[in-house]
Amino acid sequence: MNSDDLRRCIDSLPRARLAHLPTPLDEISRFSDHFGGPRILIKRDDCTGLALGGNKTRHSEFVMGEAFAEGTDLVVWGAGVQSNNCRQTAAACARLGLDCHLVLSRAAGHEEVQGNLLLDYLLGATYEIVDATFGPELDAAISETADRFRSQGRNVYHATRDSVRTLSAVSYTLCMVELVEQLSERNIDPAAVYVSSGGATGAGLALGKALLGASFRVRSILPAPGTTGDDRQYLASIANDVARLLHFTVRLESDDIDVDADHIGPGYSIPSPACMEAIALLARTEGILLEPSYSGKAMGALIADIRAGHYSSDQTLLFLHTGGTPALFAYRDELLDMIPGVNND
């Protein structure tokens, strides 16, 4: 399949145009020089343009497209208290004139009104902070909240993880089209693409790679322990849901998925020393900011693979920056304690 055909298939779905696309593809030569190669490029999905950007802006184009098409007047969603997803969902709702209510778990982040939580408030979302742990317990709390608003007569779009993951993955199948076109224009053939993902983003990229016949690996670096027991099969199942939605016959198997769970560190939203090193190094060589829960861990994985000798100096790697910059401000103490050369007086 060529990129034009794939774009036409995806254009048949409801979509709210929210992102600044295409996002830049930049070379980070000073960062690369620190390791003596390989050449490294960065796909700047932190520059998608909606409330400081990130990968969830692409997701929201299709999720909110469906919500808007259904005549929704209130979106109910939830995640950790410093969720990038919730911040960009709140921003998408503000752009489209929809109300947004967030159910936020205090168990998965810093609760002070800082970072993403401050922006949720600024963007006009209402929210409640609950003790429910991230996963089924929080999902149940979100569902109960959606039912409460429905009983008050609201037309609620209840964004469950199962209901939105396929549409979210569609957006990164489309991102792969964009990326392949950019690489082709510059005659670049990377060995691998690194991204922080344990779900829709990585699944969409993997499907796009298969449909377009790209030769490079898509390395999905898990930001948290998987919940399904087989992370590769989980991402393959999401990719196959997208294929069915778009009426493609291709199906991915678990062996088609490259997932790395070795860089989670102490746990979800808890930064590791390797993550902090990656954040500091990219900031000080390129002026580009990562964050501790997602992008910093994925860049830590890329660095670890370079140091392990997995790539030669004449190869090319690509890092897909999924955003999340506001979360940095909620991690002040961790950053000051773990990054060398920072005075914490």
C-alpha positions in Angstrom: 0.0 0.0 0.0 1.3 3.5 -0.7 0.9 6.5 1.6 -1.8 8.2 -0.5 -4.0 5.2 -0.4 -3.6 4.8 3.4 -4.4 8.5 3.9 -7.6 8.2 1.9 -8.7 5.2 4.0 -8.1 7.1 7.3 -9.8 10.2 5.9 -13.1 8.3 5.9 -13.2 8.5 9.8 -14.7 11.4 11.8 -11.8 13.7 12.8 -11.4 17.0 14.6 -8.4 18.9 13.2 -6.4 19.8 16.3 -2.7 19.3 15.6 0.0 21.2 13.8 1.1 18.7 11.2 3.4 17.5 10.0 5.6 17.8 13.1 9.3 18.6 12.5 11.9 15.9 11.9 15.1 17.3 13.3 18.7 16.0 13.5 20.3 16.1 17.0 23.9 16.1 16.0 25.4 17.3 19.3 23.6 14.6 21.2 24.8 12.0 18.7 28.3 13.3 18.9 28.3 12.6 22.6 28.3 8.9 21.8 30.4 9.1 18.7 27.4 8.1 16.6 25.1 6.7 15.3 23.3 9.6 13.6 20.1 10.4 15.6 17.0 12.3 14.5 14.0 13.3 16.5 10.3 13.4 15.4 8.9 16.4 17.4 5.5 15.2 18.4 6.0 17.4 21.5 5.2 20.2 18.9 1.7 19.1 18.0 0.5 22.6 19.2 -2.4 21.9 21.6 -1.7 23.0 25.2 2.1 22.4 24.9 1.6 19.4 22.6 2.3 15.7 22.8 1.1 12.4 21.2 -2.3 12.6 22.7 -3.1 15.6 20.5 -3.0 13.1 17.5 -5.1 10.7 19.5 -7.7 13.4 20.3 -8.2 14.2 16.6 -10.0 10.9 16.1 -11.4 10.4 19.6 -12.9 13.9 19.8 -14.0 13.5 16.1 -16.2 10.6 17.2 -17.4 12.4 20.3 -18.3 15.6 18.4 -20.1 13.5 15.7 -22.3 11.9 18.5 -23.4 15.3 19.7 -21.6 15.0 23.0 -21.7 17.9 25.4 -19.5 16.4 28.2 -16.4 14.2 28.0 -15.5 12.2 31.1 -12.0 10.8 31.2 -9.4 10.0 33.8 -5.8 8.9 34.5 -3.1 9.8 36.9 -3.1 13.2 38.6 -0.2 14.4 36.3 -1.7 12.9 33.1 -0.5 14.3 29.8 -3.5 12.5 28.3 -6.0 14.4 30.5 -4.3 17.8 29.9 -4.6 17.4 26.2 -8.1 16.0 26.4 -9.1 19.1 28.4 -7.5 21.3 25.8 -9.2 19.5 22.9 -12.6 19.9 24.7 -11.8 23.6 25.2 -11.0 24.0 21.5 -14.2 22.2 20.4 -16.6 23.8 23.0 -17.2 20.7 25.0 -17.2 20.4 28.8 -14.6 18.1 30.3 -14.6 16.3 33.7 -11.5 14.4 34.8 -11.3 11.6 37.4 -7.6 11.7 38.6 -5.8 9.1 40.7 -3.6 10.5 43.4 -1.8 7.1 43.4 0.0 7.8 40.1 1.6 11.2 40.5 2.1 14.5 42.5 -1.1 15.9 43.8 -0.1 19.6 44.1 -1.7 22.0 41.6 1.4 22.1 39.4 2.4 20.7 36.0 -0.4 19.0 34.1 -2.9 19.4 36.9 -2.4 23.2 36.9 -3.1 23.2 33.1 -6.2 21.1 33.5 -7.6 23.8 35.8 -6.5 26.6 33.5 -8.1 24.9 30.5 -11.5 24.8 32.3 -11.8 21.1 33.1 -13.5 20.2 36.3 -11.9 17.3 38.2 -12.0 15.1 41.2 -9.0 13.4 42.8 -9.6 9.8 44.0 -7.7 7.1 45.8 -8.4 4.5 43.1 -5.3 2.9 41.7 -4.5 3.2 38.0 -6.1 0.3 36.1 -9.5 -1.4 36.6 -10.2 0.4 39.9 -9.8 3.8 38.3 -11.7 2.7 35.2 -14.6 1.7 37.5 -14.5 5.1 39.2 -14.6 6.9 35.8 -17.5 4.8 34.7 -19.5 5.6 37.9 -18.8 9.3 37.4 -20.0 9.1 33.7 -23.2 7.4 34.9 -23.7 10.2 37.5 -23.6 12.9 34.9 -25.9 10.9 32.6 -28.5 10.7 35.4 -28.3 14.5 35.4 -29.3 14.7 31.8 -25.8 15.2 30.2 -24.9 13.7 26.8 -21.7 12.0 28.0 -18.9 10.7 25.9 -17.3 8.2 28.3 -13.9 7.6 27.0 -13.0 4.1 28.3 -9.6 2.7 27.5 -11.1 0.0 25.3 -13.3 2.4 23.4 -10.6 4.9 22.5 -7.5 2.8 22.0 -8.5 1.9 18.4 -9.1 5.5 17.3 -6.0 6.6 19.1 -3.9 4.0 17.3 -5.4 5.2 14.0 -3.7 8.5 14.6 -0.3 6.9 14.8 -0.9 4.7 11.7 -1.3 8.1 10.1 1.8 9.4 11.8 3.8 6.6 10.3 2.6 7.8 6.8 3.8 11.2 7.7 7.2 9.9 9.0 7.8 7.6 6.0 7.1 10.5 3.7 9.6 12.8 5.6 12.3 10.1 5.6 11.8 9.4 1.8 12.1 13.1 1.0 15.5 13.2 2.8 16.6 9.8 1.6 17.0 8.6 5.2 16.8 4.9 6.1 16.9 4.5 9.9 17.7 1.2 11.7 15.0 1.8 14.3 12.4 4.1 15.7 12.2 4.5 19.5 9.0 5.6 21.2 7.5 5.4 24.7 4.4 3.3 24.4 2.6 0.4 25.9 -0.5 0.7 23.8 -2.1 2.7 21.0 0.8 4.8 19.9 3.2 1.9 19.4 0.4 -0.3 17.9 -0.5 2.4 15.3 3.1 2.8 14.3 3.6 -1.0 14.0 0.5 -1.3 11.7 1.6 1.7 9.6 5.1 0.1 9.2 3.5 -3.2 8.1 1.1 -1.5 5.6 3.8 0.7 4.1 6.5 -2.0 4.0 9.0 0.0 6.1 12.1 -1.9 6.9 13.1 -0.3 10.2 12.2 -1.6 13.7 9.6 0.2 15.8 10.9 -0.1 19.4 8.0 0.5 21.9 9.6 1.2 25.3 7.1 0.4 28.1 6.6 3.3 30.6 4.9 1.0 33.1 4.5 -2.8 33.7 2.0 -4.3 31.3 -1.4 -5.4 32.5 -2.2 -8.1 30.0 0.6 -10.7 30.5 1.7 -10.4 26.9 2.6 -6.9 25.9 3.4 -7.9 22.3 0.1 -9.6 21.8 -1.7 -6.7 23.3 -0.2 -4.2 20.9 -0.8 -6.6 18.0 -4.5 -6.8 19.0 -4.9 -3.0 19.0 -3.2 -2.9 15.5 -5.5 -5.6 14.3 -8.6 -3.6 15.6 -7.4 -0.7 13.5 -7.0 -2.9 10.5 -10.5 -4.2 10.8 -11.9 -0.7 11.3 -10.2 0.4 8.1 -11.2 -2.8 6.2 -7.6 -4.0 5.7 -6.9 -7.8 5.5 -3.4 -7.5 7.0 -3.0 -8.9 10.6 -0.1 -8.6 12.9 1.2 -11.3 15.2 3.0 -10.9 18.5 6.3 -11.5 16.7 5.7 -8.4 14.6 5.8 -6.2 17.7 9.0 -5.0 19.4 8.4 -4.2 23.0 11.0 -3.5 25.7 10.1 -3.6 29.4 13.7 -3.3 30.7 13.6 0.5 31.2 10.6 1.0 33.5 12.8 1.6 36.5 11.2 1.7 40.0 7.7 1.9 38.5 5.2 3.9 36.5 5.7 7.7 36.9 8.8 7.0 39.0 12.0 8.2 37.2 15.1 6.1 37.0 18.7 7.3 37.0 19.0 6.4 33.3 15.9 8.4 32.6 17.3 11.4 34.4 20.6 11.1 32.6 18.7 11.1 29.3 16.7 14.2 30.2 19.8 16.2 31.3 21.9 15.1 28.3 19.3 16.1 25.7 18.5 19.3 27.4 22.2 20.3 27.7 23.2 19.3 24.1 20.1 20.2 22.1 17.8 22.4 24.3 15.0 19.8 24.0 13.0 18.8 27.1 11.9 15.2 27.9 9.9 14.2 31.0 10.4 11.5 33.6 7.4 9.2 33.1 7.5 8.4 29.3 9.9 10.1 26.9 12.9 10.2 29.4 12.6 6.4 29.8 12.4 5.8 26.0 15.5 7.9 25.4 17.2 6.1 28.2 16.5 2.9 26.3 18.0 4.3 23.1 21.2 5.4 25.0 21.5 1.9 26.6 21.2 0.2 23.2 23.9 2.5 21.8 26.2 1.8 24.7 25.6 -1.9 24.3 26.9 -1.8 20.8 23.6 -2.6 19.0 24.3 0.0 16.3 27.3 1.1 14.4 28.4 4.7 14.1 27.3 5.0 10.5 23.7 3.9 11.2 20.7 6.2 11.8 18.2 6.1 14.7 15.0 8.0 15.1 13.4 9.0 18.4 9.7 9.9 18.5 9.2 12.5 21.2 5.7 12.0 22.7 5.7 15.2 24.7 4.7 15.6 28.3 6.9 18.7 29.1 4.5 20.2 31.7 5.0 17.1 34.0 8.6 18.3 34.5 7.4 21.0 36.9 5.8 18.4 39.2 9.1 16.5 39.5 11.2 19.4 40.8 12.6 17.6 43.8 13.4 14.4 41.9 15.1 16.4 39.1 17.2 18.4 41.6 18.2 15.2 43.5 19.1 13.0 40.5 20.5 15.2 37.8 24.3 15.8 38.3 25.4 19.4 38.6 22.1 20.9 39.9 22.2 22.8 43.1 19.3 21.9 45.4 19.8 24.6 48.0 
